[in-house]
Amino acid sequence: MKLSVKKWSFLLLFAAQGFQVQELRHVTIKTTDGMLEGVVSPDGKVRTFKGIPYAAPPIGPLRWEPPQPVQPWTGVRKAIEYPPRAMQGRIYNDMIFNDPGPSEDCLYLNIWIPEANRPEGKLPVMIWIYGGGFVAGGTSEPRQDGGNLCKKGVIVVSFNYRLGVFGFLALPELAKESRHDASGNYGLLDQVAALKWVKANIAAFGGDPDNVTIFGESAGSFSVSALVASPLSQGLFRRAIGESGAFFGKNLQLVTRDSAEKKGVQFVKAAFGTTSLEKLRAIPAQEILSAALKFPTFYFSQDVDGFFLPTDCKSIYMAGSQSHVALLAGWNKDEGNYRSFFDGDKPTHENYVKHADKIFGNEADTFLKLYPAITDSEAERSASDYEGDKFIAYSTWKWLELQLKTGVSPIYRYEFDQTLPSPVDATPHASDIEFVFRVLSSRNLQWTQGDYHVSELMASYWTNFAKTGDPNGPGLPRWPQYDNAGGYQVMHLMENATATPDDHRGRYEFLDSLRSMP
């Protein structure tokens, strides 16, 4: 790896009393597009490059176009600050960003490289895909900082991709101008472009382009399931990790291109009175976003466009046409909210039975056997379990099952069971992120030594899997493969982590038997 290190600017670090001056080293590296300048952390343990363009800015005539190549630059480009995140509204209150703000010019990535105590040879690469329902998110959230995770002996990469109306608007006019007769899914095509950039450039950073693991949470996990399915991304990664979600739900589904285009036409006509691409591309980005935010949050859907996805994910996996990569996937214990089940009623045993009869009709007796509720507290627990299964668990389970049926690589399944400290007292959606990244300090909770232990455990499992395709390693509780012969073992990630046979399989098989999920 060819690096140059030069005499350096200084970073002012202000302490509680006065300040001290500490030297910050800058490093340069050559990519296929030009020279980059990154930094080494003050403790000398991590080398970081931020805001690296992996595609041309998708602005003007490139709005709603597949990502185009970067225009090479001359000189040295600074890569020391987070780039702008994709255009989005303020949708999720738990998202905190350390970037300049939303911008249509958002196609950039970040790289964290271990500097101290790194192993010899090319390092495994982990590419993170953030969640946010495909309408929000960005790489600058403190809970997704890759600096601590990379110290486990891997290179960590994260990238922004287009969201909402900018990432998933589909129109017949867009299909007509496309060389692939496709429209929509520009955000997913951005992800493929980022993987291709990593494939072409990561060796210069000390990474192994043939040992890449993609991993993501929520919409990022949905993205991973789609990237495994897409013919466009085959050969760009060796392993996949999905945290809570996949495109196999009966509620959260891919739509047809025709359906996506009809919704797109309705939007542009209602908002701007035209379907002219020339006129739509001339409208300021903020005006486009403001109009989109008046529509339902998830109005712009990911679709079976015929290009990124030739057909739906389930059909691709059923045919065995997906990438045959090792898979590690699972979800959190408390992904659902019991209040949704009771629809405003008091969460009692009696109301639980009433709503079960209303929702499931002739299937209510089966439902009540699988989601029992003898007491009021059990009714709350079972209602939460069902809502979590409906929201996330079933789709992730179906992904694992299909990969098990037609895939040829090892599979590992988990459940994140470590209860967060008060006032959370649960394991809600997205609460696993700071554990995986070893950044519990990004959240102001009264963390215990047990929480830090679980964070180290998860980071070790994740990085071991990225290195070898097997999460197991010295000093870790054994994590068996997920298969029929082993009783469908599930690793319960908590302070006293242990693997047990799946004792909820009947729930998922029941939901799988329904035409749609109530």
Buried (B, 14 or more C-beta within 10 A) or exposed (E): EEEEEEEEEEEEEEEEEEEEEEEBBBBBBBBEBBBBBBBBBEEEBBBBBBBBBBBBBBBEEBBBBBBBBBEEEEEBBEBBEBBBBBBBBEBBEEBEBEBEEBBBBBBBBBBBBBBEEBEEEBBBBBBBBBBBBBBBBBBBBBBBBBBBBBBBBBBBBBBBBBBBBBBBBBBBBBBEEBEEEBBBBBBBBBBBBBBBBBBBBBBBBBBBBBBBBBBBBBBBBBBBBBBBBBBBBBEBBBBBBBBBBBBBBBEBBBBBBEBBBBBBBEBBEEBBEEBEBEEBBEBEBEEBBEBBBEBEBEBBBBBBBBBBBBBBBBEBBBEEBBBBBBBBBBBBBBBBBBBBBBEEEEBBBEBBBBBBBEBBEEBBEBBBEBBEBEEBEBBBBBBBBBBBBBBBBBBBBBBBBBBBEBBEBBBBBBBBBBBBBEEEEBBBBBBBBBBBBBBBEBBEBEBEEBBBBBBBBBBBBBBBBBBBBBBBBEEBBEBBBBEEEEBBBBBBBBBEBEBEEBEBBEBBEBBBEEEEBB
